[in-house]
Amino acid sequence: MRGVLRNLGPAFGLGLLTAAGQLPLGAWYVALPALAVVIARVAGAEGARRAAVQAWAAGAGQFLGALTWIISPFLVEPEVYAWMAPFALILMAAGLALFWAAAGALSALVAGAVGGQGRRVAAFVAALAGMEALRGVLFTGFPWALPGHIWIDTPVAQLAAWIGANGLTLLTLVVAALPVMFGPAGAALAALALAMAFGLGTLRLAAPLPDGPGLIFRLVQPNARQDLKWDPEQASRLYRLQTEFTAAEPRPDLVIWPETALPYLYEPWGDAAQGVARAARGVPVITGVQRLEGDAAYNSLVMIGAGGAELASYDKAHLVPFGEYIPFGDRLHAWFGLRAFAAQAGFGYAAGPGPRVLDLGPLGRALPLICYEAVFPLEVNAPAERPGWLLQITNDAWFGTLTGPFQHAGIARLRAIEQGLPLVRVANTGVTQMVDARGQVTHELDFGIASFLDAPLPGALPPTVYSRFGEIPFLVLLAALCAAVILRRGTATP
């Protein structure tokens, strides 16, 4: 047992260091060297089993460090669920690390025992980049805490306009691998590659942006504690607070409330909707609501107009497993009568039909994203028609106050870079921001306060390479690396 721990402990610790690259720390200068050592350890392991174990330990450390916010939902009702929190974090980290383990095993099998150090390194880089991309789509997907996310607060993130988040991950792993493959010469190559990436990103940031459409949006942040949000007295207070913010002068062109901000079941022309309309005095209000349709419940976004009329609506399509629905819950209801697991019985959310652009008339065309949906680049890129701006409403009170909301906001900003579109992000407790088409924050509310912000909508850039071709550039680069691994005879260890 001690031998196992001695073997896995360093890899686990290196994984924890790679997590320092994720927001809010953003310490890429710590994460990148740690990744280099992880790559060296996996590539130097004898056989597929040992390579898999080394990679799994590093992945477990990475995800344990990056996803500590996973425990926060279990602390909303600590007397009931707190005991589950450590198990949830450990199981999540261990499970996601299996993707890294698979990459380690696959690279060892492909490179072979006599393939040479360089070939084994390149094979692991290709395998891990591929596995991280698969992690974003398999089992409903979870593209959070990718290696490429360490660049979100740097100019390097601008490269996502061409290669996306998965391309940033591949770039990150290649740069980390160069010193392992080529020693001091590789370190110089890595430094040159980083300098070029920073330089290209800086040039993109320096270019002028198109003018915005001249619209002023009001972003409302009620700062509702999750454990009190549905208390009847608190619900009434929050409703009054948000209507007061909505009624404040001067009048904007649009008011936006966060996810599930209306603390009552929504009905068009209902009392709550009419109260919102009275406060808005002719200004449309977009808000997150919960609504029923037959026996199905939906986590939705609606735009309320004069008299409480519904002008536009969207039902969340990508639900959080075990948070918003139980996988196979409807079958469990049919087989065992477990109504609490059945979305159609109204005890979990039912999924909407999928991503779609909303025509908001003079406010332009917006792509709505409810909470978790903003982390999926393929879905943001899915609509056939291009929107004029992205809208994310969210309730990040579920994610705690230390890391989760800031990681979530950073990932959403990456979508703005990929699409070349401004992002309007409205969160219950924060992070509430107006973001331009290069992912830069133009206006922001302080985290954890009840307030509102009036901000102009920035202009959109022309379609990016990523918005036109999606993951194709990344897949071409990955295929080229895979071909080099397969065709290469091997390289001597430096």
N, C-alpha and C positions, 0 to 999 in steps of 0.2 A: 504493500500500500504506500509506504514512504517513497519507494522508487517511482511509482506512478505519479505521486504528487510532485516529486522533484522534476519529473519529466514534463508534467502539464502546467505546473505553477508558473514558470517563466512565460509560456505561451499565453496563459490566461492574463497575466500581468501586462503583457504587450497589448493584448486586446483591450484592456482597460485604458491604456494610453491612446490607442486609436480612437476611442470614444471621446477623448478630449477635443478632437477635431470637430465634433458635432456642436451645433448651437446649444446654449448661448455662449460657450467658451470660444468656439471657432478656432482652436489652437491647431491649425493645419501643420505648423512647424513642429509640433509634438507628434501628431498622428502619422505624418509621412515617414519619418525615420522608424517609428514603431512598426508600420506596415512593411518597411524594407526588411526588418529583422524577422518578422513573421514569415515573409516570403522565403527568406534564406533558410529558416528552420524547417518549413514544409518541404522545400525543394531538396534539402539535405537529408530528410528522413529516409530510412531504408524501407522500401516496400509501401504498398498502397495503404495498409492498415495503419502504420505509424504516421504516414503523411496525413491520413484522415483524422487521426487523434490529435495531432498538433494543430491542424486547421480548425478542428472543432473547439479545442480549448481557447484558441485565439478569438474565434467567433463568439463563444460564450462570454468572454470578457468584454468584447466590443458591445454586444447587445445588452449585457447586464449594466454596463456603465451608461449607455446611451438611452436606455428605455426605463429608467427608474420611475418616470412619471406613470408607468402602468399601474403602480400601486394606488394612485390617487383616487380612482373611482371606488375602490374598496373602503376608503376612509370617509366617504360621504355618510354612510351609516356604520360607523366603526363597531358598534355593539353587535352588529349582525355579521358584517363581512370582513372586518379587519384581519381575522385569522387567516383569510385566504390570500392576502396581499403578497406575502413573501413567496408563496407557492406559485402564484400567477407570474411574478417576475422571473423566478428561477426557471419555470417551465417554458416561458416565452423565450428567454435567452437560450436555453438548451435546445429548444426546437428550431429556432431560426439558425442556430449555429450548425445544424445539420446540413444546410446549404453549403457552408464553408467546408464541412467535412467531406461532402460529396465532391467538391472541387479538388480537395487534396487527394482523394483516392483516384479520381479520374485523371488528374495530371500525372500521378505516378504510373498509372497503367498505360497512358498514352506515350509518355516520354520513355518509359522502360528503364531498367536498372543500368543500362550502359549508354544511356542517351546523353550523358554529360550534364554538368551543372547548368549551363546556359539553357539547354533544351528543357530541363525540368522546371527552371524558373519561368520561362516563357509559357510552358504548358499550364502552370498553376495560375499565372496572370490571366490567361485566356479562359481557363475553366472558372475561376472565381468571378470574372466579369460576366460570364454567361450565366452562372448560377445566381448572381445578384439580380440580373435582369429577369430571370425566371421567378425569383422571389417576389417580384413586383406584380406577377400575374397568376401564379399558381395558388389554389385554395382561396380564391377571391383576391389574393394579392396583398402585399404589405411592403411597398417600396419606401420604407422609412429608415433613416440612419444608414443610407448608402455611403460607401467610401467617397463617392463624388460629392456628397453634401458638405464635405469639409471646406469647400470653396465658396459657399453661398455668400459670405460677407466679403469676398475679395473680387477683384476684376476678373479672375479666372472663370467665375461663374458665367460671364458673358458668352463663353464658348458653347453654352447650352443652346444658344440660338441656332447653332449648326448641328451639334451632336447630341443634345439632350442630356438628361441626368445620367443615363447609362453610359453615354460617351464620356462624361466627366469621370465616372467610375473607372472606365478603361484607361483613360489618361492618367488618373491618379496611380493606378496599379503599375502601369508601364514606367512612370517616373520613379516610383519607389523601387522597382526591380532593376533599373539600370546600374546602380552601384553594386548590386549583388552579382550581376552578370559580368560586369567589366571592371570592377574595382575602382581605383581613383579616376580612370578615364570615364567610367560610367557615371561617377558622381559629377564630373564636369558636364557630361551630356545632360544629366538630370537638371543641373543648375541652368544650363542653357535653355532646355525645354521649358522650365518654369519661367525664366525671364521672358521668353517669347510669348507664353500664355498670358502672363501679367501684362506685357506690352500690348498684345492684341486686344485684351479686354479693356485696357485703359483707353486705347484709341476709340473703341466702340462707345465707351462712356463719354468721351469728349465730343463726339459728334452731336450736332444740334437735334433736338426732338421736334417733331411737328407740333404746331399749336393745338391745344385742346378745343373741344366744341363750345366752350364758354358756359358749361353747365356747372352749377354749384350743388354738391351733394352734402346732406347732413348725415353724419354717422353717429348713431346713438349707442352709447355703452352704459347699460344700467348697473353693471357690477353686482349681479345677483349671486349670492352664495348658493351653491348647488344644494346644500342640505336644507335650505330654507325656501328655495325657489317655488315650491308647490304648496307651501303653507298658505291657507286662505288669506290671512292678514297680510302676509308678505306679498302674495300675488296681487292683492288690491293696491298695495303701496307701490309696487313696481309698475303696475299699469298706469297709475297716476303720474309717477315720475317720468315715464317715457312719453306720455301725452304732453306733460309740461315741457319737456325738451323739444317735442315736435312743434309745439305752439310758439316757441320763442322767436322773436324778431332778430334780424331780418329774415324774410322768407327765402328758403332755398328752392331749387328746382325739383328736388327729390329728397325724401327722408328714408333712411334705411335703419331698421331695427335688426338685432341679431337672431340667431337660430332659436326657435321656440320662445321668442320674446313675448308673444301674446300668451298670457298665463291662463287662458281659457280655451276650451274647444272652439275652433273657428267655424263660423258659418257666414257665407256671403250675406250682406244686409243685416247680419245679427247685431245685437246690442254692442258687443265689444268692437266690431268693425265700424259701426256707426260712431262710436266714441272716438276712435282713431281718426276718422274722417272729419269730425267736428274740430278736433285739435289741429288738424293739418290745414283746414280752411282752404281747400282747393288744391293743395300740393299732394301729389300721390305719395303713398307710403308703402315701401316694401318691408315685409316682416316675415320672420319664421313663425310657423303655426303648426299645431297638431290638428288634423281633421279626420273625420270618419266618413267612409263611403261604404254603406252596408255594414258588414262585420269587419271590414279592414280599416286599420289605422295607418295614417301616412304622416311622415315628417316632411313638411312642405314649406314652400315659399310662395307668398301671394303678394300682389300689388293691389292695394286698396285705394279706390278713388272716391269721388264725391258720394255722400250718402251711404258709404260702406259697400259700394259696388266692387266686384272683383274684376280687375282689368287684365290680370295675367296671373298664371300659377305654374308651379313646377313641383313635382313630387320627387323626393330624394330616391335615387336609383341604386347607388352603391352603399349598402347598409353595413354597419359594423357587426361582424359575427360575435355572438354572445353579448354584445352591448345593446344592439337594436333588434336583433332577432336571434333565434336559436337555429343553427343549421339542422335541417330535416325536422324542424319543429312541427310542421303540419302533419307529417307522417306519424310523429310521436302522438299527436293529438288523435289522429284517426285510429292508431293501434292501441293506445293505452289511455286515451281520454285526458291527456295532460294539457289542459286548456292554456296554462300559463306559457306554453311553448309554441302556441299557434298564432301566427300573424293574422290569419283570416278570422280568428276568433276575437281579434281586437286587443290581444295581450302582448303584442309585439308589432313592429312596423312591417307593413307590406312595401315591396319595392316598386318604385315608379318605372315607366317604360324605358328610361335611359336619357343620356345627355341631349339637350336641345337648346337652341338659341331662342330667346324671347324677344319679340318685337315690341319695344316699349314706346313706340311712336317717336315724339320729339326727343326722347331721352336716349334714342339709339337702340342698337341690338346688343343684348347682354347674354353671356353664358352663365347661368346660375350654377353655383357649386355650394352644396350644403355640407359644412364641416369637413369630414374625412375625404370627400370626393376630390378635394384639391390636391391630394397627394398622388393621384394617378395620371401621369402625363398622357397615356394613350387615350383615356376617356376625355380629357380636356381637348385633345386633338381630334376627337371622333366626329363632331358635327360636320356635315358637308359644307355648310355656309359658315363663313368667318364672322364672328361677332366683332363689335366695336370695342367692347371692354369685358373684363371678367368680374364677376361678383361672387364673393365668398361670404356667407353668413355662418357663424359658428358659435358654439358654446364651449369655450375652452376651460370653463370652470371644472370640467371633468378631469383636466390634465394637470391640476395642481398649479403651483406658482413659481417653480424653479426652472424647469427645462421644457416640459411638454408644449406649452403655448408658444414658446419662442422657436422651437424646432418646427412646429406646425406652420407658423407664420413664414419662416424662412423657406420651407418647401413650397408654400403657395407663391412666394415671390419668384421662385425658380420657374413656375409655370408662366409668369409674366414675361420672363426673359425668353423662354422657349417660343412663346407665341408672338412676342413683340407687341403685346397689348397691355394697357393699364389694368391694374387690379384694385378693386374696392373691397377691403376686408373689414367686416364689422363683427366684433366679438363681444360676448356678454361681459367678460371681465377684462378683456384685452387678449391679444394684441389687435388694436383697431388702427388701421392704417389706410392712407391713400398711397398707391405705389404706381410709379410710371412704367412705361413699356420696356424699360431696361432693368426692372426689379429694384429700383431705388426708391426709398421712402421719401415722399414729398411732404406729407403731413401725418401726424401721429398723436394719439391720446396717450397719456400716462397709463401704465398698467395698474389695474386694480382700483380705479376710481369710477364714480358715477358722473358722467358728463357727456357732452356731445361736441362734435367737431364739424365745422363747415369748411369744405375744401373743393377746389376746382378739379374736374376730371381731366387728367392729362391726355395728350394726343396719342394716337396709335401709330406704330411703325408699319412699313410695308410687310407683307408676309415673310417670315423667316424661313430659312432652309428647313428647320425642324417642323414648322407648321405645314410646309409643303410635302415633306417626305417622311416625317415621323422618325421611326427607328432605323430606317434604311441606311443612313450614314454610319450609325453605330454598328449595325450588322455587317456592313462592308469592311469596316476596320477590324471587327472581331474575326471575320472570315479570313482576312489577310494574315492576321496573327496566327490563327489556327493552321493555315496552310504552311506558314513558315515553320511552325513546330513539327508538323508532319513530314515536311520535305527535308528538313535540316538533319544532318547526320549527327550533330552533337558538337558541343563546344567544350574546350578544356576549362577546368575550374580555374578561375583567376588566382 
